[in-house]
């Protein structure tokens, strides 16, 4: 009987430990993605804001969607992207920040589709400042911009779907061991089970945090 109880505790300990490791890995990649998104949006937004001051004839062409020169359109998008980048880099949170990234990129994609539908098939003008600074051709910059936008949209939507899945499944709970104070993260379905603390090996009952 003692051997069976010990085996059960060991299996529960292994389950909680593996769950904690898996949960840690699952939480790391969204954090890295949000930081990366912040860096990309900051670079793009700053380039657009600085591009507003460039003396280029192409920036004075009328935007067929907004009816104003392109330099004002890119200024608006640049300011919005810089603000979104600040949220990504400095705000605490997860899914809601991914939602902001998805919203910004989705609006940029809708804007591009609108330009294409109105017969504007030229490379996007938002990176003129960066083009001159790095000596990149407009076509190459346009492809890089499309790839970056696709990655940002895919990653942010994946984070949103992941958040919705864990909320519907009950997600994970976190408590502190009453003996050593170590943090224990476990599936909500495991509430009420008795295990050994992964930190101090003392017996503990998994309770829902107050």
C-alpha positions as CSV (number, residue, x, y, z in Angstrom):
1,X,0.0,0.0,0.0
2,X,2.8,2.4,0.9
3,X,4.6,1.5,-2.3
4,X,1.5,2.3,-4.3
5,X,1.0,5.7,-2.6
6,X,4.6,6.6,-3.2
7,X,4.4,5.7,-6.8
8,X,1.2,7.7,-7.1
9,X,2.9,10.8,-5.5
10,X,5.9,10.4,-7.7
11,X,3.7,10.3,-10.9
12,X,1.8,13.4,-9.7
13,X,5.1,15.1,-8.9
14,X,6.3,14.3,-12.4
15,X,3.1,15.5,-14.0
16,X,3.2,18.8,-12.2
17,X,6.9,19.3,-12.9
18,X,6.5,18.5,-16.6
19,X,3.4,20.8,-16.7
20,X,5.4,23.6,-15.1
21,X,8.2,23.2,-17.7
22,X,5.8,23.0,-20.6
23,X,3.9,26.0,-19.3
24,X,7.1,28.0,-18.9
25,X,8.0,27.3,-22.5
26,X,4.5,28.2,-23.7
27,X,4.7,31.5,-21.9
28,X,8.2,32.4,-23.1
29,X,7.6,32.5,-26.8
30,X,4.6,35.0,-26.6
31,X,6.9,37.3,-24.5
32,X,9.7,37.1,-27.1
33,X,7.2,37.6,-29.9
34,X,5.7,40.7,-28.2
35,X,9.2,42.2,-27.7
36,X,10.2,41.4,-31.3
37,X,6.9,42.9,-32.6
38,X,7.7,46.0,-30.5
39,X,11.1,46.4,-32.1
40,X,9.7,45.9,-35.6
41,X,6.8,48.3,-35.1
42,X,9.2,50.9,-33.5
43,X,11.5,50.7,-36.5
44,X,8.7,51.0,-39.0
45,X,6.8,53.7,-37.1
46,X,10.0,55.8,-36.6
47,X,10.9,55.5,-40.3
48,X,7.4,56.7,-41.3
49,X,7.4,59.6,-38.9
50,X,10.9,60.7,-40.1
51,X,9.8,60.1,-43.7
52,X,7.1,62.8,-43.2
53,X,9.9,65.4,-43.2
54,X,11.6,64.0,-46.4
55,X,11.5,66.4,-49.4
56,X,10.4,63.7,-52.0
57,X,7.9,64.3,-54.8
58,X,6.4,60.9,-54.3
59,X,5.3,61.9,-50.8
60,X,3.2,64.7,-52.2
61,X,1.2,62.5,-54.4
62,X,-2.4,62.4,-53.3
63,X,-3.4,59.2,-51.4
64,X,-6.4,57.8,-53.3
65,X,-7.9,56.5,-50.0
66,X,-7.6,59.4,-47.6
67,X,-7.5,62.2,-50.2
68,X,-4.4,63.8,-48.7
69,X,-0.7,63.7,-49.6
70,X,1.0,60.4,-48.8
71,X,3.3,62.1,-46.3
72,X,0.3,62.7,-44.0
73,X,-1.0,59.1,-44.4
74,X,2.4,57.7,-43.4
75,X,2.6,60.1,-40.5
76,X,-0.7,58.8,-39.1
77,X,0.4,55.1,-39.5
78,X,3.8,55.9,-38.1
79,X,2.4,57.5,-34.9
80,X,0.0,54.6,-34.4
81,X,2.8,52.0,-34.8
82,X,5.1,53.9,-32.4
83,X,2.4,53.9,-29.8
84,X,1.7,50.2,-30.4
85,X,5.5,49.5,-30.1
86,X,5.5,51.3,-26.7
87,X,2.8,49.0,-25.4
88,X,4.8,45.9,-26.7
89,X,8.1,47.0,-25.1
90,X,7.0,48.5,-21.8
91,X,3.4,47.4,-20.9
92,X,2.8,44.2,-18.9
93,X,0.3,41.8,-20.3
94,X,-0.1,39.2,-23.0
95,X,-3.1,38.6,-25.2
96,X,-4.4,42.2,-25.1
97,X,-1.1,43.5,-26.4
98,X,-1.1,40.8,-29.2
99,X,-4.6,42.1,-30.0
100,X,-3.2,45.6,-30.5
101,X,-0.5,44.3,-32.8
102,X,-3.1,42.3,-34.8
103,X,-5.3,45.4,-35.0
104,X,-2.5,47.6,-36.3
105,X,-1.2,45.1,-38.8
106,X,-4.8,44.2,-40.0
107,X,-5.5,47.9,-40.6
108,X,-2.2,48.3,-42.6
109,X,-3.1,45.2,-44.7
110,X,-6.6,46.6,-45.3
111,X,-5.0,49.9,-46.4
112,X,-2.7,48.1,-48.8
113,X,-5.6,46.1,-50.2
114,X,-7.5,49.3,-50.7
115,X,-4.6,50.9,-52.6
116,X,-4.4,47.8,-54.8
117,X,-8.1,47.8,-55.5
118,X,-7.9,51.4,-56.6
119,X,-5.1,50.7,-59.1
120,X,-2.1,51.7,-56.9
121,X,0.4,48.9,-57.6
122,X,3.6,50.8,-56.7
123,X,5.8,49.8,-53.7
124,X,4.5,51.1,-50.5
125,X,5.8,54.6,-49.6
126,X,6.0,54.3,-45.8
127,X,9.7,53.4,-45.7
128,X,11.2,56.2,-47.8
129,X,13.4,57.4,-45.0
130,X,14.7,53.9,-44.3
131,X,15.3,53.3,-48.0
132,X,17.5,56.3,-48.3
133,X,19.4,55.5,-45.0
134,X,20.1,51.9,-45.9
135,X,20.2,52.2,-49.7
136,X,17.5,49.5,-50.2
137,X,15.4,49.4,-53.4
138,X,11.7,50.1,-53.0
139,X,10.7,46.7,-54.3
140,X,13.0,44.9,-51.8
141,X,11.7,47.0,-48.9
142,X,8.1,46.3,-50.0
143,X,8.7,42.6,-49.9
144,X,10.4,42.8,-46.5
145,X,7.5,44.9,-45.2
146,X,5.0,42.3,-46.5
147,X,6.9,39.5,-44.8
148,X,7.2,41.4,-41.5
149,X,3.5,42.2,-41.6
150,X,2.6,38.6,-42.3
151,X,4.8,37.3,-39.4
152,X,3.3,39.9,-37.0
153,X,-0.3,39.1,-38.0
154,X,0.3,35.3,-37.8
155,X,2.0,35.5,-34.4
156,X,-0.4,37.9,-32.8
157,X,-3.4,35.8,-34.0
158,X,-1.7,32.7,-32.7
159,X,-1.3,34.3,-29.2
160,X,-5.0,35.4,-29.2
161,X,-6.2,31.9,-30.2
162,X,-3.9,30.3,-27.5
163,X,-5.3,32.6,-24.9
164,X,-8.9,31.8,-25.9
165,X,-8.1,28.1,-25.8
166,X,-6.7,28.2,-22.3
167,X,-9.5,30.3,-21.0
168,X,-12.1,27.8,-22.3
169,X,-10.1,24.9,-21.0
170,X,-9.8,26.4,-17.5
171,X,-6.1,27.3,-18.0
172,X,-3.5,27.0,-15.3
173,X,-3.5,28.0,-11.6
174,X,-0.6,29.1,-9.5
175,X,-0.2,28.8,-5.7
176,X,2.7,29.0,-3.2
177,X,3.8,26.1,-1.1
178,X,2.9,26.6,2.5
179,X,6.2,25.0,3.6
180,X,8.8,26.7,1.4
181,X,6.9,29.4,-0.4
182,X,7.9,28.1,-3.9
183,X,5.5,28.7,-6.7
184,X,3.6,25.8,-8.2
185,X,1.7,26.0,-11.4
186,X,-0.8,23.3,-12.3
187,X,-3.8,22.6,-14.6
188,X,-7.1,23.8,-13.1
189,X,-8.4,20.2,-13.4
190,X,-5.8,19.1,-10.8
191,X,-7.4,21.1,-8.0
192,X,-7.8,18.9,-4.9
193,X,-5.0,16.5,-5.6
194,X,-2.2,15.9,-3.1
195,X,1.4,16.0,-4.5
196,X,4.9,16.6,-3.3
197,X,6.1,20.1,-3.7
198,X,8.6,20.3,-6.7
199,X,10.8,22.6,-4.6
200,X,10.9,21.1,-1.1
201,X,9.2,17.6,-1.6
202,X,6.7,18.3,1.2
203,X,3.2,17.1,0.7
204,X,0.8,19.7,-0.4
205,X,-2.8,19.8,-1.6
206,X,-3.5,21.7,-4.8
207,X,-6.1,24.4,-4.0
208,X,-7.7,27.0,-6.1
209,X,-6.0,30.4,-5.2
210,X,-8.3,32.8,-3.3
